[in-house]
Amino acid sequence: MTVLASAALPPIDLPSIGSPARWPWLQQLRGQRALPLEPWLEAIESGALDPQADLLAALAERFDGPAQRRLLRWWRQQPSPDPAFPAQVVRDRDPATAAWLLDQLVPLPGAPGLACPEAVAVALLPLLGHQRQRLAWSVLQAWLRAPVSGRQRRAALEGVALGLPAWPRAALVGCLSGLATDLDAELASTAVDLLARLPDARRWLLPLAGRALDPQVAQRLQRRLRATPAQPLLLVVHGRSGGELPDALQVLAAELEQRRGAPVRFQLLTAAAPPPADQLLRPGQGLTLVPLLLLPGGHVRHDLPAIVRHWQRHTRVRRFSFLGAWPVWQRALAAELALLPRPLLLHHPLEGAVAPRYCRALERRTGARCLATPYSAEHLAELQLTLTAPALPLALAANRLTDSLADRVGPPLLERPRFHQLLLTELEALP
């Protein structure tokens, strides 16, 4: 029965455009369970059948990879290829189809070899992105940078959008951030929109606010930033005895609160209790929790999990790793230590197996020697006499070490411009 039903609808019987019989005929064609595709492909290739959009829509679900490529090759050979045709034919992701698309789009205009007309590039670049092959990223990026028409560059950016989750994140952010300042305002606005679709969008959007943007793009950026408001921020710090908060941390919090437009509070490990939840949390919003701790000591391993559990009873908590583990922080330490003649990092004594491994890794990354330094008065007095060169205190804010050895170790890290600016930039960008 299926064969008879299929034979009853041969290509030659397709009603012409404008005929009232065409739509029900195509609906019947679409509903056939088993349809021999070969007669339809041959009719298109021979020119006996005009592949109109409604016919392709009725057949599209039956186009497997080989059929897609066969029709694409036919389309590519036409004197004036219809730019809408490829998108109607290529629905599925297929490695061989992706390879064919790459062959058509490489090398780029101006390079010897393949000549890719503008209409062909505009039609194929989005499909290349849709295939989400990692090899396609460099090709799409090159088309975005090539001296080609705006239509071609926008088609390449559409390809980037269609394959967005597949591209390497760092390269993608760099490319889109650069495009946000492009002279083509439509292209730049789309780049801003794509950055807003990435995880942690605030981190990628905020740096654009300080750039010279087209007014239309700047308005788009502000809308996207308003759509991703910052959550309340809780910074876990050690604090001084009795729950005292050093001045440098208070200054940091005030600047952050102004920049983020959301509450910023501290939880001091030396304080008797956490800050009241009603002073920090907002209805419907979660909490961003950042431990501003520089070493994986007992506070990170034991106290911090308990703090997270406390706040999880109130709201959703997004917890970040302790500050000392951030690569950007370690790079800043290395840059600061490079200014010292014999790099030495002074830190409080640590317990457990994790902390020594961390110190060894920190020594490799910074080129410094880590020295455990008890904060007892007797030890600090002895250290004052034995230090022969300046050292860097592994202390974010003022403590007994920086108080006692100020002339040898200088100010704590947060009071140094490099680290103050780094923390402002990194913490402002967090969710």
RODO-2510 file (C-alpha; in nm, 4 decimals, decimal comma):
residues 431
     n   res          X          Y          Z
     1     m     0,0000     0,0000     0,0000
     2     t     0,2824     0,2389     0,0778
     3     v     0,4416     0,1804    -0,2612
     4     l     0,1136     0,2465    -0,4397
     5     a     0,0556     0,5610    -0,2350
     6     s     0,4059     0,6804    -0,3178
     7     a     0,3626     0,6055    -0,6872
     8     a     0,0400     0,8015    -0,6868
     9     l     0,2316     1,1248    -0,6187
    10     p     0,5174     1,1441    -0,8695
    11     p     0,7033     1,4744    -0,9212
    12     i     0,5442     1,5247    -1,2598
    13     d     0,1981     1,5516    -1,0995
    14     l     0,2921     1,8365    -0,8620
    15     p     0,0376     2,1178    -0,9208
    16     s     0,1856     2,4454    -1,0357
    17     i     0,2387     2,7535    -0,8196
    18     g    -0,0904     2,9326    -0,7668
    19     s    -0,3057     2,6238    -0,8174
    20     p    -0,5588     2,5656    -0,5355
    21     a    -0,4715     2,1957    -0,5544
    22     r    -0,1054     2,2516    -0,4706
    23     w    -0,1296     2,2930    -0,0925
    24     p    -0,3422     1,9775    -0,0219
    25     w    -0,1217     1,7846    -0,2651
    26     l     0,1912     1,8851    -0,0731
    27     q     0,0251     1,8000     0,2580
    28     q    -0,0497     1,4540     0,1234
    29     l     0,3113     1,4283     0,0065
    30     r     0,4410     1,5252     0,3495
    31     g     0,2211     1,2617     0,5167
    32     q     0,3425     0,9664     0,3106
    33     r     0,5154     0,7151     0,5360
    34     a     0,7620     0,5853     0,2779
    35     l     0,8525     0,8169    -0,0038
    36     p     1,1191     0,7279    -0,2610
    37     l     1,3373     1,0377    -0,2564
    38     e     1,5424     0,9588    -0,5666
    39     p     1,2800     1,0713    -0,8231
    40     w     1,2521     1,4065    -0,6507
    41     l     1,6260     1,4597    -0,6351
    42     e     1,6617     1,3649    -1,0033
    43     a     1,3789     1,5976    -1,1014
    44     i     1,5450     1,8904    -0,9240
    45     e     1,8903     1,8125    -1,0667
    46     s     1,7602     1,7753    -1,4215
    47     g     1,5697     2,1021    -1,4072
    48     a     1,2344     1,9278    -1,4505
    49     l     1,1213     2,0501    -1,1095
    50     d     1,1547     2,3976    -0,9617
    51     p     1,2499     2,3560    -0,5934
    52     q     1,0112     2,6118    -0,4481
    53     a     1,0102     2,6744    -0,0731
    54     d     0,6787     2,4958    -0,0142
    55     l     0,8035     2,1805    -0,1875
    56     l     1,1302     2,1835     0,0063
    57     a     0,9350     2,2252     0,3303
    58     a     0,7327     1,9145     0,2474
    59     l     1,0465     1,7117     0,1702
    60     a     1,2929     1,8595     0,4232
    61     e     1,2454     1,5985     0,6959
    62     r     1,3507     1,3291     0,4480
    63     f     1,6798     1,4926     0,3506
    64     d     1,9557     1,2924     0,5164
    65     g     2,3223     1,3908     0,4958
    66     p     2,3893     1,2516     0,1455
    67     a     2,0711     1,4134     0,0103
    68     q     2,1658     1,7468     0,1687
    69     r     2,5075     1,7444     0,0061
    70     r     2,3699     1,6346    -0,3277
    71     l     2,1273     1,9250    -0,3342
    72     l     2,3928     2,1675    -0,2113
    73     r     2,6283     2,0631    -0,4920
    74     w     2,3462     2,1136    -0,7441
    75     w     2,2693     2,4554    -0,5943
    76     r     2,6357     2,5593    -0,6027
    77     q     2,6519     2,4893    -0,9765
    78     q     2,3607     2,7205    -1,0630
    79     p     2,4425     3,0452    -1,2458
    80     s     2,2489     3,2488    -0,9864
    81     p     2,2103     3,0363    -0,6713
    82     d     1,9047     3,1207    -0,4606
    83     p     2,0517     3,2341    -0,1226
    84     a     1,7490     3,0942     0,0639
    85     f     1,7915     2,7409    -0,0734
    86     p     2,0673     2,5998     0,1552
    87     a     1,8846     2,6831     0,4780
    88     q     1,5745     2,5056     0,3465
    89     v     1,7723     2,1928     0,2680
    90     v     2,0213     2,1639     0,5580
    91     r     1,8329     2,0967     0,8799
    92     d     2,0474     1,8356     1,0546
    93     r     2,4057     1,8442     1,1809
    94     d     2,6218     1,6141     0,9729
    95     p     3,0051     1,5982     0,9752
    96     a     3,0318     1,5405     0,6013
    97     t     2,8004     1,8342     0,5293
    98     a     3,0080     2,0494     0,7637
    99     a     3,3212     1,9477     0,5729
   100     w     3,1570     2,0470     0,2423
   101     l     3,0645     2,3847     0,3854
   102     l     3,4220     2,4374     0,5053
   103     d     3,5508     2,3531     0,1574
   104     q     3,3303     2,6237     0,0089
   105     l     3,4351     2,8934     0,2554
   106     v     3,8116     2,8309     0,2759
   107     p     4,0322     2,9991     0,1713
   108     l     3,8992     3,3455     0,2331
   109     p     3,8478     3,6174    -0,0289
   110     g     4,1796     3,7475    -0,1548
   111     a     4,3533     3,4139    -0,1052
   112     p     4,4501     3,1976    -0,4046
   113     g     4,2248     2,9090    -0,4924
   114     l     3,8533     2,9020    -0,4274
   115     a     3,6425     3,2000    -0,5287
   116     c     3,3353     3,2372    -0,3076
   117     p     3,0794     3,4862    -0,4401
   118     e     2,9115     3,7121    -0,1867
   119     a     2,5673     3,5505    -0,2208
   120     v     2,7169     3,2048    -0,1625
   121     a     2,9072     3,3162     0,1476
   122     v     2,5983     3,4875     0,2910
   123     a     2,3975     3,1677     0,2438
   124     l     2,6571     2,9235     0,3780
   125     l     2,8216     3,1004     0,6720
   126     p     2,5182     3,0649     0,9038
   127     l     2,4895     2,6969     0,8116
   128     l     2,8555     2,6427     0,8936
   129     g     2,7945     2,7790     1,2423
   130     h     2,4822     2,5652     1,2789
   131     q     2,6958     2,2532     1,2297
   132     r     2,8880     2,3406     1,5511
   133     q     3,2152     2,1881     1,4391
   134     r     3,5120     2,3239     1,6340
   135     l     3,7098     2,3652     1,3123
   136     a     3,4508     2,6145     1,1917
   137     w     3,5377     2,8688     1,4620
   138     s     3,8590     2,9907     1,3003
   139     v     3,6851     3,0202     0,9629
   140     l     3,3931     3,2226     1,0997
   141     q     3,6318     3,4439     1,2957
   142     a     3,8419     3,5041     0,9841
   143     w     3,5353     3,6058     0,7824
   144     l     3,4425     3,8515     1,0561
   145     r     3,7861     4,0110     1,0260
   146     a     3,8149     3,9948     0,6477
   147     p     3,7745     4,3073     0,4282
   148     v     3,4410     4,1880     0,2919
   149     s     3,0932     4,3357     0,2750
   150     g     2,8767     4,3986     0,5785
   151     r     2,6344     4,1295     0,4575
   152     q     2,9081     3,8681     0,4650
   153     r     3,0357     3,9713     0,8065
   154     r     2,6816     3,9713     0,9485
   155     a     2,6273     3,6241     0,7998
   156     a     2,9464     3,5071     0,9726
   157     l     2,8225     3,6509     1,3008
   158     e     2,4914     3,4710     1,2515
   159     g     2,6953     3,1531     1,2165
   160     v     2,8702     3,2359     1,5448
   161     a     2,5300     3,2852     1,7080
   162     l     2,3938     2,9537     1,5797
   163     g     2,6926     2,7614     1,7141
   164     l     2,7467     2,9722     2,0262
   165     p     2,7912     2,6893     2,2832
   166     a     3,0532     2,5137     2,0693
   167     w     3,3180     2,7845     2,0413
   168     p     3,6188     2,8231     2,2756
   169     r     3,5007     3,0648     2,5431
   170     a     3,8058     3,2901     2,5766
   171     a     3,8434     3,3360     2,2002
   172     l     3,4693     3,3914     2,1633
   173     v     3,4584     3,6628     2,4307
   174     g     3,7612     3,8355     2,2800
   175     c     3,6112     3,8302     1,9326
   176     l     3,2680     3,9573     2,0399
   177     s     3,4169     4,2250     2,2655
   178     g     3,6191     4,3541     1,9719
   179     l     3,3155     4,3538     1,7439
   180     a     3,1211     4,5632     1,9966
   181     t     3,3268     4,8645     1,8866
   182     d     3,2876     4,7914     1,5141
   183     l     3,1812     5,0735     1,2820
   184     d     2,8900     4,8559     1,1663
   185     a     2,6385     4,9370     1,4424
   186     e     2,4161     4,6405     1,3538
   187     l     2,7102     4,4025     1,3794
   188     a     2,8252     4,5644     1,7053
   189     s     2,4787     4,5456     1,8622
   190     t     2,4511     4,1772     1,7759
   191     a     2,7909     4,1149     1,9355
   192     v     2,6653     4,2761     2,2586
   193     d     2,3533     4,0580     2,2478
   194     l     2,5643     3,7439     2,2070
   195     l     2,7863     3,8377     2,5006
   196     a     2,4686     3,8777     2,7059
   197     r     2,3735     3,5175     2,6209
   198     l     2,6933     3,3721     2,7661
   199     p     2,7187     3,2411     3,1233
   200     d     2,8389     3,5108     3,3651
   201     a     2,7323     3,7749     3,1125
   202     r     2,8047     4,0670     3,3475
   203     r     3,1738     3,9763     3,3454
   204     w     3,1916     4,0175     2,9671
   205     l     2,9575     4,3161     2,9344
   206     l     3,0995     4,5429     3,2042
   207     p     3,4362     4,6121     3,0364
   208     l     3,2490     4,7473     2,7329
   209     a     3,0975     5,0259     2,9428
   210     g     3,4322     5,2031     2,9475
   211     r     3,4798     5,1931     2,5702
   212     a     3,3775     5,4390     2,3004
   213     l     3,0666     5,2788     2,1514
   214     d     2,8190     5,3839     1,8882
   215     p     2,5233     5,5475     2,0721
   216     q     2,2890     5,2738     1,9519
   217     v     2,5291     5,0067     2,0786
   218     a     2,5794     5,1866     2,4101
   219     q     2,2022     5,1892     2,4669
   220     r     2,1867     4,8185     2,3857
   221     l     2,4670     4,7526     2,6331
   222     q     2,2881     4,9382     2,9125
   223     r     1,9686     4,7412     2,8495
   224     r     2,1602     4,4142     2,8665
   225     l     2,3322     4,5176     3,1896
   226     r     1,9987     4,6125     3,3467
   227     a     1,8685     4,2690     3,2502
   228     t     2,1538     4,1024     3,4428
   229     p     2,1526     4,2853     3,7798
   230     a     2,4151     4,1992     4,0355
   231     q     2,3187     3,9812     4,3307
   232     p     2,4018     4,0778     4,6877
   233     l     2,7675     4,0058     4,7535
   234     l     2,9030     3,8464     5,0718
   235     l     3,2794     3,8648     5,1210
   236     v     3,4236     3,6255     5,3774
   237     v     3,7357     3,7719     5,5425
   238     h     3,9434     3,6920     5,8477
   239     g     3,9111     4,0281     6,0205
   240     r     4,1044     4,1447     6,3217
   241     s     4,0553     4,0258     6,6782
   242     g     3,7191     4,1195     6,8243
   243     g     3,5523     4,1297     6,4826
   244     e     3,7174     4,4539     6,3716
   245     l     3,7119     4,5250     5,9971
   246     p     4,0225     4,6978     5,8560
   247     d     3,9646     5,0324     5,6856
   248     a     4,0873     4,9109     5,3456
   249     l     3,8121     4,6496     5,3348
   250     q     3,5465     4,9062     5,4244
   251     v     3,6656     5,1289     5,1399
   252     l     3,6540     4,8319     4,9012
   253     a     3,2969     4,7463     5,0031
   254     a     3,1753     5,1043     4,9565
   255     e     3,3223     5,1230     4,6048
   256     l     3,1842     4,7821     4,5117
   257     e     2,8349     4,8619     4,6374
   258     q     2,8271     5,1762     4,4261
   259     r     2,9510     4,9979     4,1161
   260     r     2,7331     4,6871     4,1492
   261     g     2,4168     4,8596     4,2612
   262     a     2,3597     4,5816     4,5138
   263     p     2,4437     4,5269     4,8825
   264     v     2,7980     4,4246     4,9721
   265     r     2,8600     4,2846     5,3200
   266     f     3,1389     4,1080     5,5068
   267     q     3,1320     3,7973     5,7189
   268     l     3,4292     3,8101     5,9545
   269     l     3,5726     3,4858     6,0835
   270     t     3,6634     3,6705     6,4038
   271     a     3,3080     3,8022     6,4538
   272     a     3,0582     3,6353     6,6833
   273     a     2,7806     3,6095     6,4232
   274     p     2,7169     3,6526     6,0486
   275     p     2,5514     3,9730     5,9226
   276     p     2,1698     3,9757     5,9465
   277     a     2,0115     3,8159     5,6418
   278     d     1,7480     4,0896     5,6062
   279     q     2,0226     4,3511     5,5600
   280     l     2,1777     4,1631     5,2710
   281     l     1,9282     3,9507     5,0809
   282     r     1,6730     4,0716     4,8286
   283     p     1,3469     3,8932     4,7414
   284     g     1,3867     3,6606     4,4456
   285     q     1,7657     3,6980     4,4267
   286     g     2,0399     3,4619     4,5292
   287     l     2,3677     3,5406     4,7016
   288     t     2,7189     3,5569     4,5590
   289     l     2,9709     3,4423     4,8198
   290     v     3,3450     3,5042     4,7757
   291     p     3,6071     3,3991     5,0339
   292     l     3,8746     3,6712     5,0320
   293     l     4,1151     3,4245     5,1864
   294     l     4,4620     3,3750     5,0441
   295     l     4,5535     3,0255     5,1660
   296     p     4,3703     2,6902     5,1869
   297     g     4,4043     2,6698     5,5637
   298     g     4,1532     2,5578     5,8218
   299     h     3,9188     2,8493     5,7538
   300     v     3,8785     2,7472     5,3881
   301     r     3,8550     2,3760     5,4629
   302     h     3,6309     2,3835     5,7705
   303     d     3,4748     2,7221     5,8467
   304     l     3,3785     2,8102     5,4909
   305     p     3,1536     2,5052     5,4278
   306     a     2,9646     2,5873     5,7478
   307     i     2,9185     2,9479     5,6353
   308     v     2,7835     2,8326     5,2995
   309     r     2,5376     2,5965     5,4691
   310     h     2,4157     2,8813     5,6896
   311     w     2,3319     3,1041     5,3926
   312     q     2,1822     2,8184     5,1913
   313     r     1,9103     2,8045     5,4543
   314     h     1,8113     3,1568     5,3452
   315     t     1,8632     3,1645     4,9678
   316     r     2,0437     3,0243     4,6653
   317     v     2,4193     3,0611     4,7097
   318     r     2,6758     3,0824     4,4338
   319     r     3,0115     3,0233     4,5962
   320     f     3,3454     3,1065     4,4359
   321     s     3,6814     2,9555     4,5232
   322     f     3,9055     3,1283     4,7767
   323     l     4,0887     3,4306     4,6380
   324     g     4,4359     3,2773     4,6583
   325     a     4,3325     3,0118     4,4021
   326     w     4,2363     3,2643     4,1340
   327     p     4,4880     3,2588     3,8447
   328     v     4,4488     3,6348     3,7973
   329     w     4,5402     3,6889     4,1632
   330     q     4,8452     3,4648     4,1367
   331     r     4,9604     3,6547     3,8282
   332     a     4,9295     3,9812     4,0208
   333     l     5,1357     3,8325     4,3047
   334     a     5,4043     3,7280     4,0578
   335     a     5,4149     4,0795     3,9092
   336     e     5,4453     4,2390     4,2548
   337     l     5,7138     3,9945     4,3653
   338     a     5,9142     4,0620     4,0496
   339     l     5,9923     4,4061     4,1985
   340     l     6,1768     4,2513     4,4952
   341     p     6,5466     4,1507     4,4822
   342     r     6,4979     3,8132     4,6539
   343     p     6,1246     3,7360     4,6400
   344     l     5,9922     3,6191     4,9759
   345     l     5,6283     3,5645     5,0730
   346     l     5,5458     3,5741     5,4428
   347     h     5,2331     3,3878     5,5511
   348     h     5,0825     3,2558     5,8716
   349     p     5,1552     2,8913     5,9624
   350     l     4,9294     2,6310     5,8044
   351     e     4,7971     2,2898     5,9011
   352     g     4,7002     1,9885     5,6940
   353     a     4,8348     1,8379     5,3710
   354     v     4,6628     2,0708     5,1236
   355     a     4,8261     2,3973     5,2310
   356     p     5,1913     2,2875     5,1811
   357     r     5,1074     2,1636     4,8301
   358     y     4,9434     2,4962     4,7572
   359     c     5,2508     2,6859     4,8799
   360     r     5,4786     2,4788     4,6590
   361     a     5,2556     2,5494     4,3591
   362     l     5,2514     2,9196     4,4472
   363     e     5,6309     2,9217     4,4621
   364     r     5,6487     2,7713     4,1125
   365     r     5,4038     3,0270     3,9718
   366     t     5,5508     3,3359     4,1367
   367     g     5,9197     3,2551     4,1649
   368     a     5,9101     3,3439     4,5358
   369     r     5,9882     3,1451     4,8485
   370     c     5,7007     3,1024     5,0932
   371     l     5,7952     3,1411     5,4587
   372     a     5,5595     3,0453     5,7412
   373     t     5,5628     3,3316     5,9915
   374     p     5,4029     3,3003     6,3383
   375     y     5,2507     3,6257     6,4582
   376     s     5,3878     3,6050     6,8112
   377     a     5,5631     3,9192     6,9342
   378     e     5,8864     3,7309     6,9965
   379     h     5,8951     3,5768     6,6508
   380     l     5,8153     3,9034     6,4748
   381     a     6,0870     4,0829     6,6676
   382     e     6,3379     3,8152     6,5654
   383     l     6,2198     3,8305     6,2018
   384     q     6,2603     4,2082     6,2024
   385     l     6,6295     4,1580     6,2734
   386     t     6,6909     3,8711     6,0346
   387     l     6,5196     4,0011     5,7189
   388     t     6,7929     4,1321     5,4911
   389     a     6,5660     4,2385     5,2040
   390     p     6,2040     4,3525     5,1661
   391     a     5,9422     4,0778     5,1620
   392     l     5,5801     4,0635     5,0545
   393     p     5,3191     3,9901     5,3226
   394     l     5,0581     3,7376     5,2153
   395     a     4,7962     3,9437     5,3963
   396     l     4,5013     4,1079     5,2250
   397     a     4,4393     4,3679     5,4978
   398     a     4,6286     4,4992     5,7998
   399     n     4,7175     4,2398     6,0639
   400     r     4,9832     4,1858     6,3281
   401     l     5,2420     4,0971     6,0657
   402     t     5,2006     4,4173     5,8639
   403     d     5,1741     4,6242     6,1810
   404     s     5,4970     4,4901     6,3283
   405     l     5,7080     4,4709     6,0106
   406     a     5,5749     4,7696     5,8169
   407     d     5,9240     4,8974     5,7318
   408     r     6,0284     4,5566     5,5922
   409     v     5,7131     4,4215     5,4265
   410     g     5,5306     4,7404     5,3363
   411     p     5,1512     4,7757     5,3331
   412     p     4,9097     4,4805     5,3074
   413     l     4,8092     4,3777     4,9569
   414     l     4,4739     4,5555     4,9429
   415     e     4,6448     4,8880     5,0110
   416     r     4,8576     4,8444     4,6990
   417     p     4,7039     4,9844     4,3767
   418     r     4,7595     4,6665     4,1733
   419     f     4,5560     4,4464     4,4072
   420     h     4,2939     4,7054     4,4966
   421     q     4,2090     4,7626     4,1302
   422     l     4,2146     4,3906     4,0528
   423     l     3,9626     4,3142     4,3261
   424     l     3,7370     4,6013     4,2211
   425     t     3,7346     4,4810     3,8614
   426     e     3,6891     4,1111     3,9368
   427     l     3,4260     4,1493     4,2105
   428     e     3,2232     4,4069     4,0198
   429     a     3,1854     4,1619     3,7315
   430     l     3,0547     3,8715     3,9414
   431     p     2,6863     3,7731     3,9203
***
